[in-house]
Amino acid sequence: MKILLKINGTMERYFPATEYQLSLEKEATLADLYEELANVAGAEISPAVWNHKKSRPRGPVIMRSEAGVLKDENHPLQEGQILEFKRFLVGG
């Protein structure tokens, strides 16, 4: 299946591209998306937002879909889904 991942806001400075068209298996989950993102761009993603050893986001970042924030790595994804990777700003 195809998933479009958009890198938005302040996250743009940490990634080599602002969009990724990722190809995943039919029953893919959020964890599968992270693994594929690591394969496609992992070495070029800043360690400020990406844990290279675990191939997972680090720090105050969120993954959003049209259904809201995705937190569970076992969350199933759907063909044609559009996801947004954003930095969650904290502080005051």
Backbone torsions as a table, in degrees:
resi	resn	phi	psi	omega
1	MET	NA	158.2	180.0
2	LYS	-106.6	134.3	176.7
3	ILE	-127.5	135.8	175.1
4	LEU	-101.2	121.1	177.6
5	LEU	-108.4	121.1	178.6
6	LYS	-105.3	134.4	177.4
7	ILE	-101.5	117.6	-171.7
8	ASN	-120.0	160.6	173.0
9	GLY	61.8	-139.8	-176.9
10	THR	-67.0	-15.2	178.3
11	MET	-66.0	-23.3	-176.3
12	GLU	-56.9	-33.4	-177.3
13	ARG	-74.2	-12.4	-177.5
14	TYR	-98.0	-8.2	-176.0
15	PHE	-119.3	149.4	178.3
16	PRO	-73.8	-16.5	179.3
17	ALA	-141.0	163.7	179.9
18	THR	-102.2	-7.1	176.1
19	GLU	-145.1	144.6	176.9
20	TYR	-134.7	125.8	172.7
21	GLN	-95.3	107.5	-174.3
22	LEU	-105.0	137.5	176.5
23	SER	-102.4	122.5	-177.2
24	LEU	-128.1	162.9	175.7
25	GLU	-64.8	161.4	-174.9
26	LYS	-56.2	-41.9	-176.5
27	GLU	-101.0	35.0	-173.8
28	ALA	-67.1	152.3	177.7
29	THR	-118.4	176.9	176.8
30	LEU	-59.4	-37.9	177.3
31	ALA	-59.8	-40.4	177.7
32	ASP	-63.9	-38.8	178.0
33	LEU	-62.1	-44.5	178.4
34	TYR	-59.4	-42.4	179.9
35	GLU	-63.8	-42.3	179.5
36	GLU	-68.1	-39.1	176.8
37	LEU	-61.5	-40.0	177.1
38	ALA	-61.9	-39.2	178.4
39	ASN	-66.7	-39.7	-174.9
40	VAL	-79.6	-43.4	-171.4
41	ALA	-137.6	1.2	-171.8
42	GLY	-47.5	-47.3	-176.8
43	ALA	-64.5	-24.6	-177.0
44	GLU	-96.7	-6.1	178.5
45	ILE	-81.5	135.2	-178.7
46	SER	-62.4	137.2	176.5
47	PRO	-65.9	-9.0	175.9
48	ALA	-65.1	-27.4	-178.0
49	VAL	-126.3	-0.6	-175.0
50	TRP	-136.9	126.3	175.0
51	ASN	-87.3	105.3	-174.7
52	HIS	-68.7	-30.0	179.0
53	LYS	-70.4	-38.8	-177.3
54	LYS	-96.6	-9.2	-175.4
55	SER	54.7	48.8	-179.1
56	ARG	-139.9	156.5	175.7
57	PRO	-63.9	154.9	175.0
58	ARG	-134.3	153.8	178.1
59	GLY	81.8	-167.7	-176.3
60	PRO	-80.4	76.3	178.3
61	VAL	-123.9	152.3	179.0
62	ILE	-132.3	152.7	173.7
63	MET	-112.8	121.9	-178.3
64	ARG	-116.2	149.7	170.4
65	SER	-130.7	-178.1	178.3
66	GLU	-63.5	-19.3	-179.8
67	ALA	-90.3	-5.1	-179.7
68	GLY	121.5	-163.8	-177.8
69	VAL	-76.4	133.0	177.5
70	LEU	-98.0	120.8	-178.4
71	LYS	-113.2	-37.0	-175.1
72	ASP	-82.2	122.4	179.4
73	GLU	-64.0	-17.9	178.2
74	ASN	-89.5	4.5	179.2
75	HIS	-62.3	123.6	179.8
76	PRO	-72.2	142.4	177.4
77	LEU	-101.3	164.2	-177.0
78	GLN	-124.5	147.6	176.2
79	GLU	-50.2	131.1	176.0
80	GLY	79.0	3.7	-178.1
81	GLN	-64.9	143.9	175.8
82	ILE	-111.3	122.6	179.6
83	LEU	-115.7	150.3	177.3
84	GLU	-121.0	131.6	177.6
85	PHE	-105.2	117.9	-175.1
86	LYS	-130.5	154.3	173.7
87	ARG	-90.5	129.8	178.8
88	PHE	-89.3	112.9	-177.2
89	LEU	-78.3	132.3	179.2
90	VAL	-124.2	161.3	178.7
91	GLY	112.5	-171.9	-176.8
92	GLY	-148.6	NA	NA
